[in-house]
Amino acid sequence: MKSLFDSIKRQSAQAFLLKAKREKKSIKIADGYYFLSELNKHNTLGVKYADSILALNINKKGSDYPAKGYLQKGIQLYYLANYSEAFENYLRAHKYYKVSKNKYGRLCVNHYIGLLKNCINEHEESLKVFRENLLFFNNKEKQIKYQKQYLKSLLALADSYNRNKLLDSAEIINKKGLIQSRKNNIRYLYPNFYYHMESLRI
């Protein structure tokens, strides 16, 4: 059933991309490549489609590109454990988001930089990143508008506290994550928070 659903999503993304190419709309073309990159996570095709975004050389005022393309490429390289190239692409994405004064974009880049730092055992540096990221969600409006990223930030911070042996802090943040994830109809990340809470009790 899942493979059928994935196949339908790929067909829809390909149709979206073909339509965008016929209409010669560069932003829509980039969106099409982005969708295909998302559908090909954890393999080299995900990187290839991200490269296709960057090859469009989009740099229009008010657009998320090319920053979104660099971030996507970095994420796909991260999944492939190519941490050095992933980091280089994160830095490029951060630079473009900084120029466009996109604070949320920079937060997303920093999130993945924090995850990468955990992979190379820079746990204290990672904790600094996730603590700072959570400050962005300083009001209910942002917590609702960026709900998924808010939950990802809570989970990453709880995990980071755990890695740094700050177990009381990890439990506090994890409990908050459990409560917040229940408010989401699809219970986004709820199993992750639940599993993490159980691991803290061992």
Number of C-alpha atoms within 10 A of each C-alpha: 6 7 8 9 10 12 13 12 15 17 13 15 20 16 13 17 22 15 15 18 15 9 11 11 12 15 18 17 22 27 19 25 25 24 21 23 27 19 18 17 17 17 14 15 16 25 24 16 25 27 18 18 27 19 12 15 12 17 14 10 8 8 13 18 23 22 29 26 30 25 27 27 29 29 28 26 23 21 18 16 14 14 19 13 14 24 21 15 22 26 20 19 26 24 14 20 23 14 9 15 11 15 13 16 20 21 21 20 26 20 22 22 24 24 20 23 18 18 14 10 12 13 20 15 14 27 24 13 23 26 17 15 22 20 9 15 19 9 9 10 10 14 17 13 11 13 19 15 19 21 23 18 25 25 25 26 27 29 26 27 24 20 17 13 11 13 17 13 16 24 19 12 21 26 19 15 24 23 13 19 22 13 12 14 7 9 13 18 18 20 12 16 24 14 10 20 21 10 10 14 8 5
